[in-house]
Amino acid sequence: MKKILCLIDGFGSGGAERQMVGLAILLKRKGYYVDLVAYHEEKSFYVTHARQGGIEPIYLHSEQTRWSKLISVRRFIRKQGGYDCIIAYKDGPNAIGCLLKLLGLRFKLIVSERNADTVVGGKKNLFKLYRMANYVVPNSYSKGEFLAKNFPWMEKKIKTITNFTDVVYFSPKTTSLSQKKKYRVLTVGRLTKEKNILNYLDAVLLLKEKGVANLHFDWYGDVGYGAEDYAKECNEKMISNGLIDYFEFHKATPDILKHYQECDLFCLPSLYEGFPNVVCEAMSCGKPIICGDICDNSRIVSEGNNGLLFDPNNVEDMADKLLQMINMSQEQRDQWGKKSREIAVDLLSEESFVNKYISLIEQ
């Protein structure tokens, strides 16, 4: 039985955390010995989910410095007698995995790129460290293409594996429209600049100015790390533009399923994404989608078939696409929702996801 270490910084409410916990559970079901390890304990959003899957998350309680995290992970690995493979998600754990190999530890290393941003910027040194990795796994084809173009030496290491969705859990539920007072548009995501919230609020304001009534926008998600000022700006803009009756921010919730099921439409206005979990989950719940024409979105959102795409930098285009879908007949929205469900079941299965990782572990 091969020993696998799944390493991430914490178990907060983000998509990377959700996918890592799911991967650990799926690998255990396939017969692998799996340890799920983090070094941040303050956010434990997915701990209950891990335990329900038969895995007890491990916290290393390291000091919050770069070297203390590296030392604590190294000490833990030696205490456990080593691992055959380490799978790291997010920049910090990716760097730790590469540095541990530089220090002489022996294991197969799989690092993962979870966002589809196309700027090398401050990650240039991290990308250089990826020479120590056996595989680099983007969760979007657009990020894989970006890495191969800018770092040709990395091309043979790149193996794109898109996110999975639990299509049994995230399933449709019939909602009685006759009991609804307002048409509900849902968004799920952290409050950060890349989520494009300010432009989204401008689009909502345009709809209000056009006299669109019986409409409410709900956003579920916590403030991203270091994005406190941006979140404050978004909240102030919502209030100053008189959108309190139209738009509401909510904290992230583990009970998000009912909100997917009860909304009429899912919208994600991001400037860039990886392979967005929240779009996949909304599709699995049978909802029509409207989102930016960015990164991998067009691979799962088929224009005029299960959703609409817009230019996230164009507020008028965003508002027009929202209005177009709102003005559709209920029958057409239902048809698009059914198509979303079909696409999710066909493309986003857990089995395909875990088998792709197993092929890398076993090669």
BELCORZI-V365044 format. One record per residue. N is the residue number from 1. NEAR is the number of other C-alpha atoms within 8 Angstrom. Layout:
N|NEAR  N|NEAR
This chain:
1|5  2|8  3|10  4|13  5|12  6|14  7|12  8|15  9|11  10|12  11|15  12|9  13|12  14|8  15|9  16|9  17|13  18|11  19|10  20|11  21|12  22|9  23|9  24|13  25|12  26|10  27|12  28|10  29|7  30|6  31|7  32|11  33|9  34|12  35|11  36|13  37|12  38|14  39|12  40|12  41|10  42|5  43|9  44|10  45|9  46|12  47|10  48|7  49|8  50|14  51|10  52|7  53|7  54|7  55|12  56|8  57|11  58|8  59|9  60|11  61|7  62|9  63|6  64|6  65|6  66|6  67|6  68|10  69|13  70|10  71|8  72|10  73|10  74|9  75|8  76|9  77|10  78|8  79|7  80|7  81|6  82|8  83|12  84|10  85|13  86|14  87|12  88|14  89|16  90|12  91|8  92|8  93|12  94|12  95|10  96|11  97|13  98|13  99|9  100|11  101|11  102|8  103|6  104|6  105|7  106|6  107|10  108|10  109|14  110|13  111|14  112|13  113|13  114|12  115|12  116|13  117|8  118|6  119|4  120|6  121|5  122|5  123|7  124|8  125|7  126|9  127|8  128|7  129|11  130|11  131|8  132|9  133|14  134|9  135|11  136|14  137|13  138|16  139|15  140|16  141|11  142|10  143|16  144|13  145|8  146|9  147|11  148|12  149|7  150|6  151|8  152|8  153|6  154|12  155|9  156|5  157|9  158|12  159|9  160|10  161|11  162|11  163|11  164|10  165|13  166|9  167|13  168|5  169|5  170|12  171|10  172|8  173|7  174|5  175|6  176|6  177|5  178|4  179|5  180|7  181|5  182|7  183|10  184|11  185|13  186|15  187|11  188|9  189|11  190|11  191|13  192|12  193|8  194|7  195|13  196|12  197|12  198|8  199|11  200|11  201|11  202|9  203|12  204|10  205|10  206|10  207|11  208|9  209|7  210|6  211|6  212|8  213|5  214|7  215|10  216|11  217|11  218|12  219|12  220|14  221|13  222|11  223|10  224|9  225|5  226|5  227|11  228|9  229|7  230|10  231|11  232|8  233|8  234|11  235|8  236|8  237|10  238|12  239|9  240|7  241|7  242|7  243|10  244|8  245|7  246|9  247|11  248|9  249|8  250|9  251|7  252|9  253|7  254|5  255|6  256|8  257|7  258|7  259|9  260|13  261|15  262|8  263|12  264|10  265|11  266|15  267|10  268|11  269|11  270|12  271|11  272|11  273|12  274|14  275|14  276|10  277|10  278|9  279|10  280|11  281|13  282|14  283|15  284|17  285|14  286|14  287|19  288|15  289|15  290|14  291|13  292|13  293|10  294|9  295|14  296|12  297|12  298|11  299|6  300|7  301|13  302|10  303|9  304|6  305|8  306|15  307|12  308|13  309|12  310|12  311|10  312|14  313|6  314|9  315|12  316|8  317|9  318|13  319|12  320|8  321|12  322|9  323|9  324|8  325|9  326|6  327|6  328|8  329|6  330|6  331|6  332|8  333|11  334|10  335|9  336|13  337|13  338|11  339|11  340|16  341|13  342|9  343|11  344|14  345|10  346|7  347|6  348|15  349|13  350|10  351|6  352|8  353|13  354|11  355|8  356|9  357|9  358|9  359|8  360|8  361|8  362|5  363|4
